[in-house]
Amino acid sequence: MPVKNRFAELLPEITAWRRDFHEHPELLFDVHRTAGKVADFLKEFGCDEVVTGIGQTGVVGVIRGRTDTRGRVIGLRADMDALPINEVTGLPYASRVPGKMHACGHDGHTAMLLGAAKYLAETRNFDGTAVVIFQPAEEGGGGGREMVADGMMERFGVQEVYGMHNMPGIPVGQFAIRTGAMMAAADQFDVVVTGKGGHAAKPQDCIDPTVVASHIILALQTIASRNVDPLEQVVVSVTTFRTESDAYNVIPQTVHLKGTVRTMDPKVQDFAEARIKTIVEATALALGARAEVDYRRGYPVTMNAPENTAFAAEVARGIAGTVDTDVAPMMGAEDFSFMLNERPGAYIFLGNGDTPMVHHPAYNFDDDAIPFGSSWYAGMVEARMPVA
């Protein structure tokens, strides 16, 4: 099953959709223009049902096959939101919105799934139901969680769900996947260290929270280097250090730290959370200060089910000829994980070629990848639900 000829024919049209989305990026749940255009396209294609407002601004389209003898329902997901980045590509279709940019290729994901929806609605060469899912707020808002919480899986009877993300560094038209943990869980923490402020020339009269916070930052690195098995994956990063004063001669009263924790295993995640609280509180106590930790679970591990991963790889192999089925797991996070926690499925990477990495202001989705991605989306439906 190579790239479908229909997608080669549709490439100029799908590219035009993609570039329109690129020019008009929207953030988080505020994707009203994008979601509106997606819903209009799905209605134009002749989807049997188009529902908006799932998980605030998500869109779902239902396409029934020519037969439905087995009652199977496959979900296909794409994300719609952009990032708060100023674009520097200089492209003729660059973002028209200052401070917003499709720097992760969600414009390409949305366009490819729309192309697959158009093809599936035209041909209906499958036995079952395809549910196309267009999700808001992947970039930190948890739109996948909100769509699941809104009852999407039950409402549309989704039994399996599949997603795709472009990946710079992989050749255009090539795919990569792995069984099990594909992307990390992403948690956040805030730490407030309280000491005793005063004049910087009289530190003996103070309890300096900047020194305490510095010891905490260094001690937190022992979680990865001395507490967790080196064969396990864990990242603990303190990313913000802030005081209430910017004077040269003031020891502040408090320091506020922020950070992230990335893990691939729930047991390691539990351990890291407990260890952070112990290290923070005990280090502060030892140095005469006090500290409070607010630890929040974020996106779960993106976990590919074995059977579904094998099937996704088989479809990709039919398109590309070869597939990397042992791609290294990534410590980045993806909220498609919320959908995979509800239903078995798989997440796959599609090559974007030698381009800047996602989340870079010079990144751009490669339109030459469109026929491959749309073929995979459509191929998953036709191969997973062949006509009886």
N, C-alpha and C positions, 0 to 999 in steps of 0.2 A: 504494500500500500504506500506508494510514493506520494509526494505532494499532490494533492488533488488538482486537476486542471481547472476546476471551477474557481479555486482561490487564486490561481495565476490570472484568470480573467477578472476577478474581483479586486486584484491588488490596487489599481489606481483608485477605486472607490473606497476601499478600506483605508488606504493611505490618507485620503482626503479627510475621512472621519478622524483618524488619529491626529493629524496635524491641526484640525480644528480644536480638538480637545487640548492639544498642547498649547495653543494660543490662549486658551481660556481656562487656566488652572484654578482649582478650587480646593480648599483645605477641609480636612476632618469631615464633619457631618454636613458642612455647608456646601454641598455639591449639587445644588438645585438645578443649575443649568445643565450640568453633565447628566444627572439622573433624568431630567426631563427629555433630553435628546435621546438617551438610551431607550426610555419608554416609548417615545414616538417611533424610533426605528423598529422596535420589536412589534409594535402594532402594525406598522407598514409591512413588515415581513410576513404577517399573518399568523403570529403566535396564537395559540388557542386561549391563552390567558396572560395578561400582563398586570402585575400588581406593584404599586409603588408604596413608599412609606414603611417598608419593612426595616426594623432597626433604625428608625427615624427617617433616613433618606435612601435606603437600599431599594433596588428594583429586582423583581423576579419575573422571568418569562417561562411559560410552560409550552412545550412543543410535544404533541402526541405523535407517535409513530403510526405507520400504516396499519400495524396490528398491535395488540396488547394481550397476548395469550398468557404471558407469565407475570404480568403486573409489576414489572421492574421499573425503577425510577432512579436515574443517575443525575447527580448535581454537578454542574461545572461552574466554577467561581472565578471572577476577575475583580480587581479593586479599582476604584475610580478616583481617589484623592491624590493631591499633589503635596508639595513640601514648601515650607516658608524659606525659600532660597531665591536670591537674585540670579537670574540666568545670564550667562556670559557667552553663549554659543554664537551669537551673531547671525543665527539662521533667519531666513525670511519669514518663517512661521514661529519665531521665538515668542515667549510669553508676552502678552500685552498687559499683564497685571504686575506692577512692581512688587517685589518681595515674595512672589509666588512662582513656582516652577514645577513642571513634571520632571523631576530629577531622579525618579525611580522607575520610570517606564510604565506607570499605571495607565497612561494614555494608550500605550501599545497593547497592554493586556485587555483593556476595555474594547478596543477596536478589533482585536483578534477574536474575542468571544462574540462580538456582534457579527463578524464575518461568518463564524461557525453557526450562529443562530439563523442567519439568512439562508445558508446552505441547508441546514437541517429542516427548516420550514419549507423549503422548496422541494426537497427530495423525500423526506420522511422515510428513509430507507432503514428503518429499525423497528424492533418489536418491543415497545415499552414507551416510556415518557422521559424526555430530557428536560431538566430544569436548569435554566441559565440564571446565574446569581451575580448581580453587580453590587458590590459592597462599598460603602463609604468608610472613611476613617480607619484605614489600616495603619497609617503613620501616627501611631500613638493614641488613637481614640478608642480602639477596641470595637470597631464596627462589626467585626465577625462575631464577637461576643454578644453584641446587641441584636443582631439578626437571629442568632440562635435563641436568645432569651425571648425574642418576640414570637417564638413558636414556628419558625420557618421550616425546620425539618419535618415536624409533625403535620403542619398545614399542607405541605406539598408532597408528603410521603417520601421524602428523599431517603434512599437506602445506602447509597455510596456517594462520596463527594471527592472531586478532583480539582486541583489548582495548579497554576503555572506562574513562574516568574522568570523574566529575562535575566541574564547574567553576563556582564562584561568579562572578557578573558576566556570565554568558551566560544569557539568559532560559530558564526551564524549558521543556523540550520542543524546544529548538533544539540543533543540533549544530555542531561546528567541527572542522576537520581541515586538514592540509597534507601535500603530498608532500615526501619527504626528511626532513631533520632536524626533529623535532617537539619533543624535549626533550634536554637537554644530557647530556654525559658528566660524571660527578662523581668527582673524585679527592680524596685527602686527603694532607696532609703533616705531618710532625712535624720540628721543628728544635730542636736542643739547642746553645745557644751557651755556651761555656766560657771564662771569663776568669780573673781573679784576685781573689778576694774580700778583704774587709778592712773597716776602720772607715770609715764614711761621711764622717768629718771629715778623712780623709787619702786623698783620691782619687788623689793622685800616686803612692801606693804600690800602687795596684790597677789592674786592667784591668776596667773596669766593663761586665759583660755586658748590663746594662739599656740602656746607651747604644748598644752594638753592635747589640742586638736591635731597638732603635728605628730605627736607620739601615737595618737589613735590611727592616723592615716598609715603610718609605717607598720603599726602592729596588725592592721587589717590585711596587709600583704602576706602575713604568715599563714592565712587561711589556705591560699593556693600553694605556698612554698613549703609549709611544714605540717598542715593539718589534713589535707585531702590527698588521697592516693595520686601520685603523679600520672597514673594512667587514666584518671578521671579528668573531666573538663570543668574548670570553674574560673571565672574572672570576677574579681572584686575591684571596681574602679571608683575612686572618689573624684568627682568631676567639678565640684564647686566648693570654694572656701570663702565665706563671707562674714564680715563683722559689721557692727552698726556704726563704726567710726572709720573715717579715712584720714585722720590726723596723724602726723608724724610722732607726736609726743603723748599719745593716749594708749594705755593698755585697755582693751575693750572689756565689757562685762560678759559678752557672749560671742560665740562663733557658731555659724550655721554651715554644716557640711551637707552635700548632696552626693549621691552616687548610684551606681547600678551594679547588679549581680547577674551574671549569666551562667547557667548550668544546663547540663544535658540529662540529668538524672534526678528524679524527685527526692531521692534519699540525700543526694548531695545538696540539693536546694534546701531541704529542711535543716541539714547540718549547718550550711552557710548562714542561714537566718539566725539560728540559735547562737552560733559562734560570734557573729557580728554584735549581737546584743551583749554577750558576755565581755568581749574585748572592749567595747566602747565604755560600758558602765564601770568595769573593773579598772581600766586604765585611768579614767577620770577620777575615780575614788582614790587610787594610789597617789595621785598628784594633787589631792586636796580639792578637786572640783567635782561637779556632778554633770551627768550627761543623760539625755533622753533619746531613745531611738524610735522612729516611726518607720516600720518596714512594711512594704506593700507588694503583694504578689501582682505581677503583670501578665504578659502573654505566656502561656504554657509552652512546653517543648512541642515542636512540630514533629509528630510521630507518624511515619509512614507504615501502614499495615503491610505485612509480607505479601499476601496474595495480590492486593491491589497494586503494590509497587511493581511486582513482576508483570502484571498486566499493562500498567502504564509504560513500562520499559519496552514491552513487546510492541505496543502500538508505535512508540517513538522509533524503535528499530526499523519498523516497516517504512517509516518516513525518511529517516536519516541514514539507514544502512547499519550504523553502529551506535551504541549508547554506552556512556560511562555509567555503570551501575554501582560504582563504589566511590562516588564523589565524596570528598572530605566534608564532614559536617561543619556548619558555620555557626559562630557564636552570635550572629545577628538573630533577631527574633521576627516572627511572622504571626499575625493573628488569625490566619487560616487554621492555626492550631486549635482554636475553639470549635471549629467545624469538625476537625478530625477527632476531637474528643467526644463528639456526639455520634459520628458515623465513621465506619471504616473508609479509607481512601488513601490518596497519595498526592504528594506535591513534587513537581518536577521543575528543573531549570532548563531554559531555552537559551542558546548562545546569542549574545549581542555583539560578538566580535571584539576587536581591539579598540575599545572606547574607554573614556574615563569611567571610573567606578560609579555605581549608583550613589546618589546623595551628593554628587559633585556638581558645581555650577556649570561645568562644561559638558556634562553627560547629555546624550541624546539617544533615544530608542532607534534602532536600525530597522527601517521599514522593510528591508529585504528579509527579515525574520518572519514577517506576517504570514506568508503562505504555509510555513512550517508550523507555526503556532496554531493557526486556524485549522490546519489539517489534523493536528493532534487532538484538539478539542472535539472536532467532529468525529474523528476516528475512534475516540474513546466511546462515544455513544454507539456508533455502528458496530464496533467490534465487541463491545460488552453486551449489547442487546441486538444480536443479529436477527434478521427476519426469519421467523420459524418456517 
